[in-house]
Amino acid sequence: MKLKDLAGILPVEGTASADLEVTGISSDSRQVKPGVVFFALAGTKADGASYAADAARRGAAMIVVGKGSALADLPVPVLAVDDPRLALALSAARYFGKQPQTMVAVTGTSGKTSVAAFTRQIWEQAGYAAASIGTTGVVAPGRNEYGSLTTPDPVALHRLLGELADAGVTHASMEASSHGLDQRRLDGVKLSAGGFTNLGRDHMDYHPTIEDYHRAKLRLFDTLLPRGAPAIVFADDPWSEPTIKAARAAGLDVLTVGRHGDFLRLKRVEHERHRQRAEVEADGVIHEIDLPLAGDFQIANALVSAGLAISTGMPVTKALAALQKLKGAPGRLDLVGTTASGAPVYVDYAHKPDALENVLASVRPFTTGRVMVVFGCGGDRDRGKRPIMGEIATRLADVVIVTDDNPRSEVPETIRAAILEAAPGAMEIGDRRKAIHEAVAMLHAGDTLIVAGKGHEEGQTIGSETLHFSDHEEVRSALREHAA
Ligand SMILES: CC(=O)N[C@H]1[C@@H](OP(=O)(O)OP(=O)(O)OC[C@H]2O[C@@H](n3ccc(=O)[nH]c3=O)[C@H](O)[C@@H]2O)O[C@H](CO)[C@@H](O)[C@@H]1O[C@H](C)C(=O)N[C@@H](C)C(=O)N[C@H](CCC(=O)O)C(=O)O
């Protein structure tokens, strides 16, 4: 590709460098090779402009900066644009140039990973070559890899979309995190439909207010989706109303799902131990669904997923029938095993207030004994959520064990103390392994244990070191130990 092929995104027409050969796109000077266009982004830790000289030394074809960014004389052409992150996303899309034909994105505080996975599974059942991209990585035919971000950065994302398209993937679902939306990571993706699950307190270290957090999520609806595209909104969430309003104002076709939904209306649910039976009304017809997953929130996720599949072309009956074969996403109310007396132990990714509330509330209907929870809060992140999660755990669980969950550079005792302040009667066991083992040892018939916080993740970050740690492995080992 030549630099002039990025015309319309970058003001390169008529410049002396228009015929320069471009060999890549990057926002990280350390990855610049000769011929790469380097985008200097003002980040949260550093200003990419201070690495422009480094990028030039490594052979960058051109440096793209934000207007007003002062750059010392460089031996390569420098272009100033209004929004370098947007320019990066659009350039990456044009450079890689391919994506699966049908792509949907889902946003919300909780449920994104499950919705992305469920939508892929519904498509797979219809025989499409489908992929999902998100917190638990990329899943596609012949491919299952973990990634580091929920919404990959634009260069990694478009490289991946190109690979998926080359491999014949026609349908892809992806998670749109608020960071990703705010940082324009998705702006170059052509989306066919979008989904909204819910909004709760999260990322308050990044977004100054919950309204700001919601505004970032709304970018999916008021900026990224084309007019007339379907927006599937879970109508039972308090934030659905402003979301619907914004989506309608942007000219989208709003389709609501849930108990208050019009498109897919949940009429009745019967919770069983590891499954639930639901009646869903679509177009005046009642469909009986036997969902092989526990948790009220999984019904919500399943309905948003079905909405996405239906609104992008799948027949209603087929999409709803596909819900009966859904498998949970890794670490989402994952039943790891049961004790000899039949008490189930679940691992869940819940590490924010609403998610903890949902997961604890969803196991109550089938717990005849005690609901028990082991959880902690991360260091160097939103401190305000610690007492909130302490209060939720105490209100919804009968036995609460507060432990460590990635204390990072903070003193773990201080994090635990902030949770315990709002959790009278909770036990404190800092060592996560010990906390899990003691909780399993306490289980009686009828009890349910939730180990919350890590889900699919496999590390405990203490200081700057990440040690291998898996809640699944620890639960399995504790169950073995106590079965003996
Ligand atoms: C806080 C945050 O979101 N940071 C993201 C952001 O980085 P940044 O722009 O702030 O980077 P920075 O470190 O300040 O550096 C500024 C610029 O200088 C460049 N640089 C830096 C050093 C150097 O030697 N040369 C150089 O060019 C960097 O590449 C960057 O372009 O943009 C980068 C590229 O897209 C992301 O990789 C990075 O994600 C970091 C690693 C991260 O941890 N992000 C998390 C918080 C995140 O995005 N999470 C969401 C949500 C998850 C959820 O819902 O729970 C996600 O989508 O994963």
The ligand as an SDF file (V2000), in Angstrom:
LIG
                    3D

 58 60  0  0  0  0  0  0  0  0999 V2000
   -5.5480    2.5270   30.3810 C   0  0  0  0  0  0  0  0  0  0  0  0
   -5.6550    2.0070   28.9950 C   0  0  0  0  0  0  0  0  0  0  0  0
   -6.7250    1.6550   28.5680 O   0  0  0  0  0  0  0  0  0  0  0  0
   -4.5260    1.9080   28.2850 N   0  0  0  0  0  0  0  0  0  0  0  0
   -4.5700    1.4420   26.9080 C   0  0  0  0  0  0  0  0  0  0  0  0
   -4.0410    2.5340   25.9990 C   0  0  0  0  0  0  0  0  0  0  0  0
   -2.7540    2.7630   26.3780 O   0  0  0  0  0  0  0  0  0  0  0  0
   -2.2750    4.2210   26.5410 P   0  0  0  0  0  0  0  0  0  0  0  0
   -2.6210    4.9250   25.2760 O   0  0  0  0  0  0  0  0  0  0  0  0
   -2.8060    4.8090   27.7910 O   0  0  0  0  0  0  0  0  0  0  0  0
   -0.6840    3.9640   26.6010 O   0  0  0  0  0  0  0  0  0  0  0  0
    0.4910    4.6710   27.3450 P   0  0  0  0  0  0  0  0  0  0  0  0
    1.2270    3.6070   28.0580 O   0  0  0  0  0  0  0  0  0  0  0  0
    0.0680    5.8780   28.1110 O   0  0  0  0  0  0  0  0  0  0  0  0
    1.4090    5.1370   26.1090 O   0  0  0  0  0  0  0  0  0  0  0  0
    1.0110    6.1590   25.1750 C   0  0  0  0  0  0  0  0  0  0  0  0
    1.4800    5.7900   23.8180 C   0  0  0  0  0  0  0  0  0  0  0  0
    2.9060    5.7240   23.8060 O   0  0  0  0  0  0  0  0  0  0  0  0
    3.3230    4.5740   23.1170 C   0  0  0  0  0  0  0  0  0  0  0  0
    4.6810    4.1890   23.5060 N   0  0  0  0  0  0  0  0  0  0  0  0
    4.9970    3.8720   24.7970 C   0  0  0  0  0  0  0  0  0  0  0  0
    6.3000    3.4800   25.1130 C   0  0  0  0  0  0  0  0  0  0  0  0
    7.2900    3.4190   24.0890 C   0  0  0  0  0  0  0  0  0  0  0  0
    8.4580    3.0970   24.2820 O   0  0  0  0  0  0  0  0  0  0  0  0
    6.8880    3.7510   22.8310 N   0  0  0  0  0  0  0  0  0  0  0  0
    5.6410    4.1340   22.5030 C   0  0  0  0  0  0  0  0  0  0  0  0
    5.3620    4.4000   21.3460 O   0  0  0  0  0  0  0  0  0  0  0  0
    2.2640    3.5450   23.5010 C   0  0  0  0  0  0  0  0  0  0  0  0
    2.2460    2.4520   22.5920 O   0  0  0  0  0  0  0  0  0  0  0  0
    0.9770    4.3870   23.4250 C   0  0  0  0  0  0  0  0  0  0  0  0
    0.4740    4.4210   22.1100 O   0  0  0  0  0  0  0  0  0  0  0  0
   -4.0840    2.0860   24.6400 O   0  0  0  0  0  0  0  0  0  0  0  0
   -3.3230    0.8880   24.3830 C   0  0  0  0  0  0  0  0  0  0  0  0
   -3.4840    0.5340   22.9150 C   0  0  0  0  0  0  0  0  0  0  0  0
   -4.8150    0.3820   22.5730 O   0  0  0  0  0  0  0  0  0  0  0  0
   -3.8220   -0.2470   25.2580 C   0  0  0  0  0  0  0  0  0  0  0  0
   -3.0020   -1.3940   25.0630 O   0  0  0  0  0  0  0  0  0  0  0  0
   -3.7650    0.1770   26.7270 C   0  0  0  0  0  0  0  0  0  0  0  0
   -4.3470   -0.8280   27.4660 O   0  0  0  0  0  0  0  0  0  0  0  0
   -3.7270   -1.1530   28.6970 C   0  0  0  0  0  0  0  0  0  0  0  0
   -2.6350   -2.1810   28.4970 C   0  0  0  0  0  0  0  0  0  0  0  0
   -4.7850   -1.6780   29.6430 C   0  0  0  0  0  0  0  0  0  0  0  0
   -4.5090   -2.3220   30.6260 O   0  0  0  0  0  0  0  0  0  0  0  0
   -6.0420   -1.3840   29.3750 N   0  0  0  0  0  0  0  0  0  0  0  0
   -7.1680   -1.8680   30.1500 C   0  0  0  0  0  0  0  0  0  0  0  0
   -7.4970   -0.9380   31.3240 C   0  0  0  0  0  0  0  0  0  0  0  0
   -8.3480   -1.9390   29.1910 C   0  0  0  0  0  0  0  0  0  0  0  0
   -8.3430   -1.3940   28.1000 O   0  0  0  0  0  0  0  0  0  0  0  0
   -9.3710   -2.6510   29.6150 N   0  0  0  0  0  0  0  0  0  0  0  0
  -10.5510   -2.7540   28.8070 C   0  0  0  0  0  0  0  0  0  0  0  0
  -11.7370   -3.1200   29.6360 C   0  0  0  0  0  0  0  0  0  0  0  0
  -11.7440   -4.4090   30.3540 C   0  0  0  0  0  0  0  0  0  0  0  0
  -13.0160   -4.6120   31.1770 C   0  0  0  0  0  0  0  0  0  0  0  0
  -14.1490   -4.3290   30.7030 O   0  0  0  0  0  0  0  0  0  0  0  0
  -12.8930   -5.0630   32.3310 O   0  0  0  0  0  0  0  0  0  0  0  0
  -10.2600   -3.7280   27.6490 C   0  0  0  0  0  0  0  0  0  0  0  0
  -10.8350   -3.5280   26.5580 O   0  0  0  0  0  0  0  0  0  0  0  0
   -9.4740   -4.6800   27.8430 O   0  0  0  0  0  0  0  0  0  0  0  0
  1  2  1  0
  2  3  2  0
  2  4  1  0
  4  5  1  0
  5  6  1  0
  5 38  1  0
  6  7  1  0
  6 32  1  0
  7  8  1  0
  8  9  2  0
  8 10  1  0
  8 11  1  0
 11 12  1  0
 12 13  2  0
 12 14  1  0
 12 15  1  0
 15 16  1  0
 16 17  1  0
 17 18  1  0
 17 30  1  0
 18 19  1  0
 19 20  1  0
 19 28  1  0
 20 21  1  0
 20 26  1  0
 21 22  2  0
 22 23  1  0
 23 24  2  0
 23 25  1  0
 25 26  1  0
 26 27  2  0
 28 29  1  0
 28 30  1  0
 30 31  1  0
 32 33  1  0
 33 34  1  0
 33 36  1  0
 34 35  1  0
 36 37  1  0
 36 38  1  0
 38 39  1  0
 39 40  1  0
 40 41  1  0
 40 42  1  0
 42 43  2  0
 42 44  1  0
 44 45  1  0
 45 46  1  0
 45 47  1  0
 47 48  2  0
 47 49  1  0
 49 50  1  0
 50 51  1  0
 50 56  1  0
 51 52  1  0
 52 53  1  0
 53 54  2  0
 53 55  1  0
 56 57  2  0
 56 58  1  0
M  END
$$$$
